[in-house]
Each structure stands twice: as C-alpha cells, then as structure tokens.
Amino acid sequence: MRSRTKDGTLPRAGRGGAATAEGAARAELTRLANGQLATQVLATGARLGVMDLIGDDTRTAEQVARALGTDPGATLRLLRALAALGALTETAPAAFALTEMGAQLRTDLPESLHSVFRLVTNPGLVRHWERLDEGIRTGGATFAATYGTDIFTYLRDRPDLSAEYNAAMGGGSRAVAADVAAHYDFGRFATVVDMGGGDGTLLSGVLRAHPGVRGVLCDTADGLAQARDRMADAGLAGRCALEPGDFFAAAPSGGDLYVLKSVLHDWDDEQCGVILRNIRRAVPDDGRLLVVETVLPSTVPPDADEVPYLVDVNMLLTYGGRERTRAEYEALCRGAGFGITSVTPLPAPDPYALIEAAPVGPAPSGPAPSGPEPSGPATADPASDA
C-alpha cells in the first residue's frame, strides 16, 4: 500500500507510470481520493461570489481579494485551484477569466447551477454521508440519525435553508422543463396534474409550450409557497389551479394526465405504491401517467456516467429512496394498476427519461393506505437535477 504525502493526499503515479494500466488506475484513484478537496474549492468560489465578481471580465487576484475582503495570497491560490479544475482560466500571471464551466456558478444566469451546487455542498446537509458505512449495513437512511429528524422537517424548521432548497429545485427543473415539453405530446390532454410540483417550474414550462392545456399543481402548502407568484409572473394564473394536498393521502380528480417528476426516487417501493395507487384512483381509464426520472441500465456499462449511481446512494442516505431500472419501474406500475407504454430518454445532458404508463384493469378499491406525515416540500434531490 502506498503511503500518503505530508499534506494528506495520495501520491501521484511516478513519471511515465500513467502510460501503464496500473499507473493509469493509480492516477484515477488519486484524482477520486482528492475529489472532496475539489468540491470544497468550487463550493467556496460559489459562496464567496468569485464567479459573479469576475463575470464577463478578466480580474487580477489582487482585484478579487480587494473586492471580497480576502487575503490576497490565499485568494490567488484559490483562483489557481479553480483554474486547475476548469472553472477559470489564467490569462496572464495572476489574472483570471471565467470558463464556460465556471459561468454555470454565476447567480445572474437563468439556468445557473449556483443554487444547486451550494445546496449539495452545504455543510449542514452532508454530515450524514459520514455514516455511509452504517447506511450500507442497515439499508436505511442516515439523515435522521445524524440530524435528529427527517430532511423535510429539518428544512421546514430552517427557512433560509428551505429557500435555498426550493431555489435549487426550481433551477434544476428549469433546465429540464423545455426538454420535457418538447419531447412529449402534452397537447392531447385537457388537464395536466403535476403531483409534487413545488413552485410550478416544470408545469409552467409545459403550459407555455402548450397553450390549449390547463394545469393543476398539487403539493404541500410549504411546497406551493412560491407557486402563485411564479404562475402569475408567467401569465398562467388563469390556466393553473393550485391544490394543496398530500400525495400519500389522495390525488385530485379531474386530470387526464398525471405527472410525477423526481418524486418516486425519494421513496421506497411501498411508499411509491401508495402514491401510484392514489393516482390510479383519480386518473380516467383513457388517461395517462408520466413519470420523469432517471432510469438506470440493467447493468452498469463500462462507460457509465457515475452521477446517477452516486445520486442513488444519496437517495438511500438522505431519503430512504432509490433510483431504479426500467424493470423496477415496470414492477412498481404493475402493482398499482398501470402498464408502461413507453420510455423515452431525454437528450443529453439531461439525465432523465419520460416513462409513460396507462391504466390497466380496474382502479384499486378501498381507502388509500396512509403514508408518512407531510412535513415539507414533496419534491427532492437537486443532485439529479444538476
């Protein structure tokens, strides 16, 4: 086993070592082992506002330090680290400009990842990852054991963090909404019900693209807190009803298409069954269900993007949920009285697929089984939206 260097990082492969398979493997493991350092550098750049300050200009490290009130020498070292990571480019000694990647962390761009990145690197939301071993042993979430409550209650009790969470959710949905609206025929439906739709970012995108469609936005009261203003600002208040509710209790009637985006991966199979059976009770026999989620391959391909699999582990630790394969979504739908009719991947870089399902057989009878108590926004996971 190779020893660590004095600064705690793993040593790099020796000169010429990366030309061998062993050297390349060691180099890649070294990069991954130091990944947490890269994450903190990028998060600090975002929190300090480095990207906003540089903007479309070139700034010297001294100018950045003076504007931020930071130590000039330390600021130069941070900017060089950001350049090495690809967020900045050093155009001349100690002078820096944004790259396309760095620009994604500005706050003044409509599809910025600033809020998403800040959320998923927030020190108050990552300590439960220190208990990954425990989560793997037990197969359960570690968030409550770390913070003393579930994530939704935790956010509800911290308004500033909840606002950041909602901003990240909206940012992720804005980046996806246009593709969802363009790659599914919403125009054949009269009323689209977005279950757990939060502030309405996705539904507003659908309604703008399909002017003949009406919408119903269903979420908890906390989840809908910003929805009225968003719909009004988009000129859609007259075409969209806001329906406070809990998808573990019931789904509102009157829709012919019910949409679930980034909802099912928050929950285990039993809880997903409750949500889907409630929708099946509400949807007409000629209606449809549209699930917008990442669909994992049945086996991990050699050139796999690691992000969905890392998100899957995060769903376990944070929510007790999971990402799923097509076969697993088929089983969930079948158990709730739906049959999948199509699975359409969205174009890269969107990680999602559109899973359409149609009612099969009679709707489940009897009262809806009870689910967990609603305590906050129904939607979750900015990491996947990012």
Secondary structure in CASP SS format (residue, H / E / C, confidence):
PFRMAT SS
TARGET T0000
AUTHOR 0000-0000-0000
METHOD secondary structure of the structure
MODEL  1
M C 1.00
R C 1.00
S C 1.00
R C 1.00
T C 1.00
K C 1.00
D C 1.00
G C 1.00
T C 1.00
L C 1.00
P C 1.00
R C 1.00
A C 1.00
G C 1.00
R C 1.00
G C 1.00
G H 1.00
A H 1.00
A H 1.00
T C 1.00
A H 1.00
E H 1.00
G H 1.00
A H 1.00
A H 1.00
R H 1.00
A H 1.00
E H 1.00
L H 1.00
T H 1.00
R H 1.00
L H 1.00
A H 1.00
N C 1.00
G H 1.00
Q H 1.00
L H 1.00
A H 1.00
T H 1.00
Q H 1.00
V H 1.00
L H 1.00
A H 1.00
T H 1.00
G H 1.00
A H 1.00
R H 1.00
L H 1.00
G C 1.00
V H 1.00
M H 1.00
D H 1.00
L H 1.00
I H 1.00
G C 1.00
D C 1.00
D C 1.00
T C 1.00
R E 1.00
T E 1.00
A H 1.00
E H 1.00
Q H 1.00
V H 1.00
A H 1.00
R H 1.00
A H 1.00
L H 1.00
G C 1.00
T C 1.00
D C 1.00
P H 1.00
G H 1.00
A H 1.00
T H 1.00
L H 1.00
R H 1.00
L H 1.00
L H 1.00
R H 1.00
A H 1.00
L H 1.00
A H 1.00
A H 1.00
L C 1.00
G C 1.00
A C 1.00
L E 1.00
T E 1.00
E E 1.00
T E 1.00
A E 1.00
P C 1.00
A C 1.00
A E 1.00
F E 1.00
A E 1.00
L E 1.00
T C 1.00
E H 1.00
M H 1.00
G H 1.00
A H 1.00
Q C 1.00
L C 1.00
R C 1.00
T C 1.00
D C 1.00
L C 1.00
P C 1.00
E C 1.00
S C 1.00
L C 1.00
H H 1.00
S H 1.00
V H 1.00
F H 1.00
R H 1.00
L H 1.00
V H 1.00
T C 1.00
N C 1.00
P H 1.00
G H 1.00
L H 1.00
V C 1.00
R H 1.00
H H 1.00
W H 1.00
E H 1.00
R H 1.00
L H 1.00
D H 1.00
E H 1.00
G H 1.00
I H 1.00
R H 1.00
T H 1.00
G C 1.00
G C 1.00
A C 1.00
T C 1.00
F H 1.00
A H 1.00
A H 1.00
T H 1.00
Y H 1.00
G C 1.00
T C 1.00
D C 1.00
I H 1.00
F H 1.00
T H 1.00
Y H 1.00
L H 1.00
R H 1.00
D C 1.00
R C 1.00
P H 1.00
D H 1.00
L H 1.00
S H 1.00
A H 1.00
E H 1.00
Y H 1.00
N H 1.00
A H 1.00
A H 1.00
M H 1.00
G H 1.00
G H 1.00
G H 1.00
S H 1.00
R H 1.00
A H 1.00
V H 1.00
A H 1.00
A H 1.00
D H 1.00
V H 1.00
A H 1.00
A H 1.00
H C 1.00
Y C 1.00
D C 1.00
F H 1.00
G H 1.00
R H 1.00
F C 1.00
A C 1.00
T E 1.00
V E 1.00
V E 1.00
D E 1.00
M E 1.00
G C 1.00
G C 1.00
G C 1.00
D C 1.00
G C 1.00
T H 1.00
L H 1.00
L H 1.00
S H 1.00
G H 1.00
V H 1.00
L H 1.00
R H 1.00
A H 1.00
H C 1.00
P C 1.00
G C 1.00
V C 1.00
R E 1.00
G E 1.00
V E 1.00
L E 1.00
C E 1.00
D E 1.00
T C 1.00
A C 1.00
D C 1.00
G C 1.00
L C 1.00
A C 1.00
Q C 1.00
A H 1.00
R H 1.00
D H 1.00
R H 1.00
M H 1.00
A H 1.00
D H 1.00
A C 1.00
G C 1.00
L C 1.00
A H 1.00
G H 1.00
R H 1.00
C E 1.00
A E 1.00
L E 1.00
E E 1.00
P E 1.00
G C 1.00
D C 1.00
F C 1.00
F C 1.00
A C 1.00
A C 1.00
A C 1.00
P C 1.00
S C 1.00
G C 1.00
G C 1.00
D C 1.00
L E 1.00
Y E 1.00
V E 1.00
L E 1.00
K E 1.00
S C 1.00
V C 1.00
L H 1.00
H H 1.00
D H 1.00
W C 1.00
D C 1.00
D H 1.00
E H 1.00
Q H 1.00
C H 1.00
G H 1.00
V H 1.00
I H 1.00
L H 1.00
R H 1.00
N H 1.00
I H 1.00
R H 1.00
R H 1.00
A H 1.00
V C 1.00
P C 1.00
D C 1.00
D C 1.00
G C 1.00
R E 1.00
L E 1.00
L E 1.00
V E 1.00
V E 1.00
E E 1.00
T C 1.00
V E 1.00
L E 1.00
P C 1.00
S C 1.00
T C 1.00
V C 1.00
P C 1.00
P C 1.00
D C 1.00
A C 1.00
D C 1.00
E C 1.00
V H 1.00
P H 1.00
Y H 1.00
L H 1.00
V H 1.00
D H 1.00
V H 1.00
N H 1.00
M H 1.00
L H 1.00
L H 1.00
T H 1.00
Y C 1.00
G C 1.00
G C 1.00
R C 1.00
E C 1.00
R E 1.00
T E 1.00
R H 1.00
A H 1.00
E H 1.00
Y H 1.00
E H 1.00
A H 1.00
L H 1.00
C H 1.00
R H 1.00
G H 1.00
A C 1.00
G C 1.00
F E 1.00
G E 1.00
I E 1.00
T E 1.00
S E 1.00
V E 1.00
T E 1.00
P E 1.00
L C 1.00
P C 1.00
A C 1.00
P C 1.00
D C 1.00
P C 1.00
Y C 1.00
A E 1.00
L E 1.00
I E 1.00
E E 1.00
A E 1.00
A E 1.00
P E 1.00
V C 1.00
G C 1.00
P C 1.00
A C 1.00
P C 1.00
S C 1.00
G C 1.00
P C 1.00
A C 1.00
P C 1.00
S C 1.00
G C 1.00
P C 1.00
E C 1.00
P C 1.00
S C 1.00
G C 1.00
P C 1.00
A C 1.00
T C 1.00
A C 1.00
D C 1.00
P H 1.00
A H 1.00
S H 1.00
D H 1.00
A C 1.00
END
